[in-house]
Amino acid sequence: SGMIAPNMGTMLSFIFIELFLRLMGFQPFKYIKPNSPGPSIYKYDQNLGWSNKEGIYLSKIDEDNIITYTFLEDGSRYSGKDFNKYSEEKKIILIGGSLTLGQAINDDETFSFYLQNYFKNYEIKNFGVAGYGTYQSYLKLKDLFRNIENIEYVIYSFMDHHEIRNTGDASWLEFLTRLSREPVYIPYVKLDKNSNLIEYAPIKYVKLSLSKYFVLITKLQKKIMRLFFFTQNKDISLITKKLLIKMHKLSNKNDSKFIIVNLLSDKLKMEEYNNFAKANKIQFMDCQIELNDKFKVKNDGHPNHLANKKYANCIQQFIK
């Protein structure tokens, strides 16, 4: 009986806390049911976490909207011309997250496709990958310079949420895991005590076996991830700016022009990064529009073809 009482007390405490958390609106860990049951457009990448997978994929946004993703051998999304991987054409490289990729819209509705129509004398290469932030875009850019020649422009599409993605945020990685319905690995960066960047290889979200049944276990697994990502100096803005400088220097080293294009940030953040770019002699363009219902994909929320036309019209003004 001496052993039963403490165990019973622990069990009752667990049940009480579990019920309290549920009353507060918290739910156990569960995967997000996809609209489209087709194969994933992504594959595991040991350096980037994940990358686009060659092939043609249909994705169901809703009953009235099924869109097509076409990815070429090099992982870029089809932008109107299927150039040879080693073509000698001058290239404009697009990097970033889902706004660059053209999430939830067809190949011919992306701003990369519209830019290809504007610039017949360039090869437009859309290397956007949904979920990427600045750090993964930087890693991707290093890989591109190793494998592709004649890159004249590098255009990085920025949104202020990239700050969080760069630093290994537990909630962000949990969301990606729930959305992907399988383990997701993400690389991240921290600052040391002297504010130098420290780069970390991809790690996956720790999913405990009972988290799908209990909120308390779900909370515990997120706490574990927060301990992994913990740092005394988590200045996410400084980290992002240091990464942008790295991208700028890397582009200059390879005789390419680096351009930051803001597509989705609050006004203060946009102004902050505009001033940062000016101070560091980096070209910055603000191509953001108001994403009301007219410019969003219904039942998804990403920019639609009308928004992407506006992005293309804005960007093309800065390309010679």
Secondary structure by P-SEA (a helix, b strand, c coil): caaaaaaaaaaaaaaaaaaaaaaacccccccccccccccccbbbbccccccccbbbbbbbccccbbbbbbbccccccccccccccccccbbbbbbbccccccccccccccaaaaaaaacccbbbbbcccccccaaaaaaaaaaaaaccccccbbbbbbccaaaaaacccaaaaaaaaaaaccbbbbbbbbbccccbbbbbccccccccccccccaaaaaaaaaaaaaaacccccaaaaaaaaaaaaaaaaaaaacbbbbbbbccccaaaaaaaaaaaaaacbbbbcccccccccccccccccccaaaaaaaaaaaaaacc
